[in-house]
């Protein structure tokens, strides 16, 4: 009776853990092929466990002894099936841990990529800021040069007008001197 009680406790614990693992391992849309393959392994092990438990349940009902009693062979068969269930549970736990480790690895890779992208984005922002400052400096330089150029053109026009005016003055004066 004690064996059956221990088995019931082990079965309830295993069933609870497996059902929680199955719920936690439902596939997401963005799962990778490796993660999906590992998840498939866990699901297959869960199916094997379920089938073995059905076999165990049948072996408990089997009574081949005299007066419908269980024989030592019947009990040994039940114990062997129970051992296989425990081994399957161990495989499930191991594969589930691998699955969770794989998911953690993916999360860490995504975090590393996010940090790398953040670094790149910060670099781009610094470069853009630097280029904007340089553009502002060059725009101010262009404005200064345009104003200087405009002033120089104004002075050139003024000198040209003074030269033309002086030339006209001298020409008129020469004309007056040659007439007189």
Protein Blocks (a to p, Z undefined) as FASTA:
>chain_A
ZZmmmmmmmmmmmmmmmmmmmmmmpccfklcfklmmmmmmmmmmmmmmmmmmmmmmmmmm
pccbghhiacfklmmmmmmmmmmmmmmmmmmmmmmmmmmmmmmmmmmmmmmmmmmmmmmm
mmmmmmmmmmmmmmmmmmmmmmmmmmmmmmmmmmmmmmmmmmmmmmmmmmmmmmmmmmZZ
